[in-house]
Amino acid sequence: RPAALPGVDVSGAPVTLVGVVRSKRQMAKRLCFVTLAPPEGDRWRPIGRLALWPSVAVQAILGKTLERNRGADGAANAIRRLKVGETVALTGAPTFERNLLKKWRQLLFRRQLDLRCADVTTLRRPAAKKREARRPPRRESADLPLLTPPPGAT
């Protein structure tokens, strides 16, 4: 039996998710869209009043709500420091229309849940990639051509 997907409450109440940043799209200094995936897997199972919802991707919107909670500089710093591959704890509320039909359309056809981010905390940074210092081989001075001044130069 396959493991159950991690759940996310889609009723509209504030939630806290722990997930891995899969992509980051920064639109402005204090506006960013982040795709958040569970630590194991790539989709979330919606938990709410209707059990028939399909698995969804979670897109966190880091903008005005985060700025209201942290201030302009705090929000800009949190967005700037956020890196792909990090494990983060994100607190926010799902954002969608109150109309049940529109909510169903968003989850069924887009298969994505938008989450207004109120706070974000980095739990674990990705392992640093080891970079090899690659330098071109040094040429000996004997191999370099000599420069001579043009005729008539003083």
C-alpha positions as CSV (number, residue, x, y, z in Angstrom):
1,R,0.0,0.0,0.0
2,P,1.5,3.4,-1.0
3,A,2.2,5.9,1.8
4,A,-0.5,8.5,2.4
5,L,0.3,12.0,1.1
6,P,0.9,14.7,3.7
7,G,-2.3,16.7,4.3
8,V,-3.1,20.4,4.1
9,D,-6.2,22.0,5.5
10,V,-8.2,23.7,2.7
11,S,-11.1,24.9,4.8
12,G,-9.6,28.5,5.0
13,A,-8.2,28.3,8.5
14,P,-4.5,29.3,9.1
15,V,-2.2,26.3,8.7
16,T,1.5,25.6,9.3
17,L,3.3,23.5,6.7
18,V,6.7,22.0,6.8
19,G,8.0,21.5,3.3
20,V,10.8,21.9,0.8
21,V,11.1,24.9,-1.5
22,R,10.9,23.5,-5.1
23,S,10.9,26.8,-7.0
24,K,11.0,30.5,-6.2
25,R,9.7,33.2,-8.5
26,Q,10.5,36.7,-7.2
27,M,8.4,39.4,-8.8
28,A,9.5,42.3,-6.7
29,K,11.6,43.1,-3.6
30,R,8.6,42.2,-1.3
31,L,6.6,39.8,-3.6
32,C,7.5,36.2,-4.2
33,F,5.8,33.0,-5.3
34,V,7.2,29.8,-3.8
35,T,6.2,26.2,-4.7
36,L,6.3,24.1,-1.6
37,A,6.5,20.3,-1.6
38,P,6.3,17.9,1.3
39,P,9.6,16.6,2.5
40,E,8.8,13.2,0.9
41,G,6.9,13.4,-2.3
42,D,5.7,16.3,-4.5
43,R,2.0,16.8,-3.8
44,W,-0.3,17.5,-0.8
45,R,-3.6,15.8,0.1
46,P,-6.3,18.3,0.8
47,I,-8.0,17.9,4.2
48,G,-11.3,19.7,4.7
49,R,-15.0,19.3,4.4
50,L,-14.9,17.4,1.0
51,A,-12.8,14.3,0.9
52,L,-13.0,14.0,-2.9
53,W,-10.5,16.7,-3.7
54,P,-7.4,15.6,-5.7
55,S,-3.8,15.9,-4.5
56,V,-2.6,19.4,-5.0
57,A,0.6,21.5,-5.3
58,V,1.0,24.3,-2.7
59,Q,2.0,27.8,-3.9
60,A,2.9,30.2,-1.1
61,I,2.5,33.9,-1.8
62,L,5.0,35.9,0.2
63,G,3.8,39.5,0.0
64,K,1.6,42.0,1.9
65,T,0.6,39.6,4.7
66,L,4.2,38.7,5.4
67,E,5.1,42.4,5.2
68,R,2.3,43.3,7.7
69,N,3.7,40.8,10.2
70,R,7.4,41.4,9.8
71,G,7.7,44.9,8.5
72,A,8.9,46.0,5.1
73,D,12.6,45.2,5.7
74,G,11.9,41.9,7.5
75,A,9.7,40.7,4.7
76,A,12.3,41.7,2.1
77,N,15.1,39.9,4.0
78,A,13.0,36.7,4.5
79,I,12.3,36.6,0.7
80,R,15.9,37.3,-0.2
81,R,17.3,34.6,2.1
82,L,14.8,32.0,0.9
83,K,16.6,29.4,-1.4
84,V,15.4,26.5,-3.5
85,G,16.0,23.2,-1.7
86,E,15.6,24.6,1.8
87,T,13.2,23.0,4.3
88,V,10.9,25.7,5.7
89,A,8.0,26.0,8.2
90,L,5.4,28.3,6.6
91,T,2.4,29.7,8.3
92,G,-0.5,31.0,6.2
93,A,-4.1,30.7,5.1
94,P,-5.5,29.3,1.9
95,T,-6.7,31.9,-0.4
96,F,-9.7,31.2,-2.7
97,E,-13.2,32.3,-3.4
98,R,-15.8,31.6,-0.7
99,N,-18.0,30.1,-3.5
100,L,-17.7,26.4,-3.2
101,L,-17.9,25.9,-7.0
102,K,-14.9,28.3,-7.6
103,K,-13.0,26.6,-4.8
104,W,-13.6,23.2,-6.4
105,R,-12.6,24.6,-9.8
106,Q,-9.3,25.9,-8.4
107,L,-8.4,22.6,-6.8
108,L,-9.7,20.3,-9.5
109,F,-8.5,22.0,-12.6
110,R,-5.4,23.9,-11.5
111,R,-4.6,21.2,-8.9
112,Q,-2.9,24.0,-6.9
113,L,-3.7,25.6,-3.6
114,D,-2.6,29.2,-3.1
115,L,-1.5,30.0,0.5
116,R,-1.1,33.6,1.8
117,C,2.1,33.4,3.8
118,A,2.1,35.1,7.2
119,D,5.4,33.8,8.5
120,V,8.3,31.7,7.2
121,T,11.2,30.1,9.0
122,T,14.1,28.1,7.6
123,L,14.5,24.8,9.3
124,R,17.3,23.2,7.2
125,R,19.4,24.5,4.4
126,P,20.3,22.2,1.5
127,A,23.7,20.5,1.6
128,A,26.4,22.8,0.1
129,K,27.7,21.7,-3.3
130,K,31.4,21.2,-3.4
131,R,32.9,23.3,-6.1
132,E,36.3,22.4,-7.5
133,A,38.5,25.4,-8.1
134,R,39.3,25.1,-11.8
135,R,42.0,27.4,-13.0
136,P,43.4,27.5,-16.5
137,P,47.0,26.2,-16.7
138,R,49.6,29.0,-16.3
139,R,51.6,29.9,-19.4
140,E,55.2,30.4,-19.0
141,S,56.5,33.9,-19.8
142,A,58.7,32.5,-22.6
143,D,55.5,31.5,-24.5
144,L,54.2,35.1,-24.5
145,P,54.9,37.2,-27.5
146,L,56.9,40.4,-26.9
147,L,55.2,43.7,-27.6
148,T,57.1,46.2,-29.5
149,P,56.1,49.9,-29.8
150,P,54.8,51.0,-33.2
151,P,57.2,52.8,-35.5
152,G,57.4,56.5,-34.8
153,A,56.3,56.2,-31.2
154,T,58.4,58.1,-28.7
